[in-house]
Amino acid sequence: MITKDDIIEVGYVSKTHGLSGNLEVVITVDWLDELGVDFIFIDIDGCYIPFRIAEERTKNSGRLLKLDNIDTKEEAERCTDKEERTNAT
């Protein structure tokens, strides 16, 4: 099982965007783009779940992410107000 100590906090999910499960995220580190991260981990009910980033685009001071297997606004709402982490070092 993945623990908080295994992964690095890189930002947080601030809110949903639209009806198709997009998430607006705020990145809190300046080195993330250099790594080419394909997966993020989000704490869902106490477990860090990996999600593959299917699409990513810039929006104002944050980013919009479309994650695999998050296809509705309701599914995306389970991810809001959560830390975003990666296993990149």
Secondary structure by P-SEA (a helix, b strand, c coil): ccccccccccccccccccccbbbbbbbcccccccccccbbbbbcccccccccccbbbbcccbbbbbbcccccaaaaaaaccbbbbbccc
